Amino acid sequence: MDTKEANICFHHSERLKSNFLLVAQTLDSLSGLQGRELEGAEKVMRALFEALKTEIRIAGGQIPSWELEPAELKVTEAEGSVEFGDYDKARENLSEGLSRVTTLSQQYIELLLAANLL
């Protein structure tokens, strides 16, 4: 991988990390909600999960998709956990997806550091 490709992949992976954190923070806000508020919040979460999966697919245009598939799977699993009201499991799934993306990002950082671009 050349430095231009590494730079593009780095930016996509960093954007994904930010989006994972945003979704996780929103998930944390579901605690303590009840009734209609909870129903509405879960609808918003479904939209955020879909948006995150879209971002993963967009990044897949630059980052080899096989590297991102585990992260997308974790988002899908988190979405299912929210459907069943298991927010702890959803957080765990999101954390695992974020960890995968963070590992990818570190690979690109190392390439950019080796080229004295960071």
N, C-alpha and C positions, 0 to 999 in steps of 0.2 A: 504494500500500500504506500503510495507516495504521500508527501506532506499535505498536498491540496486535499486529497481524499480524507486523510486523517483529520484535517481541520474541519471539513464539512461534517464528518461523522461525530467529531467532538461536540460541535454546536448542536447537532440533533440530539445527541445523548444528554447534553446538559438541559436542553429544553424539556426532554422527557422527564428528567429528574425533577425539574420544577413542577411539571404537571402532576407527577405522582404525589409530590408533597402537597399540592393544592387539593387533590382529591382526598388524600388521607386526612388533611385538616378539616375538610368539609364533613367527612365521615365522622370525625370526632364530635361534631356539633349535633349529631343525632341523639347522643346520650341525653336522657332526660326529657325528650319530646314524647308526646302522647297524642293519641287520637288523630284528628285531621292534620295537625302540625306534622306529625310523624309521617302520615301518608304523603303529604306534600313534599316533605324533605326527602323521602325515599324516591319520589318521582325525579326530583332534582339530581339525586345520586345516580339514578339510571342514566340520565342525560350526560352526567359527567363521566361515567364509565364509558359510554359510547364515544364521547369526545376524546377521552384518553386513548381508546383503541384506535380511533381515527388518526391521532397523532403518532401512534406506534406504526401504523401502516404507512403514513407519510414518511417517517424516518426510514422505514423499510425500503424506500426508493434509493437510499444512499448507503444504509448499513445493511449488510447481508441479513435477509429476513430470518434465516435459521438462528441468528443470534438474538433476535427480538421475539421469536415465537414463545419462549418460556415466560417472558414478561407479559405478553398479551394474554397468555393462558391464565396467569395469576390475576389479571384484571377481571377476566371472565369468571374465575372462581370467586373473587371478592364480590362481584355483582350477584352471584348466586347466593352467597352467604348473607348479603343484605336482604335479599328476597325472603330468606328464612329467619331473619331477625338476629342472626349470629354476627354481631358487629365485631366481636373480638376476632373471630376467624377471618372476617373481611379485612381487618387491620393487618393480621398476620400475612394474608395473601398479598396485600399491597406492599408490605414491607419486603416480602420476598421478591416481588417484581422490581421494586426500587433497588434492591441489592443487585439484581442482575444488570440493571441499566447502569448502576454506579460502577460495577466491574468493567463493563464495556467502556464507559467514559474514561476510566483509569488507563485502559490500554491505549486509547487515543492520546491521552495526556502524555504518556511515556514516549510515544512516537514524536509528539511535538516538542517535548523537552529535549529529546536526543537531537532534534534538528535545530535547537536553540530558538524555537518560535514561541516558547512560553517561559 
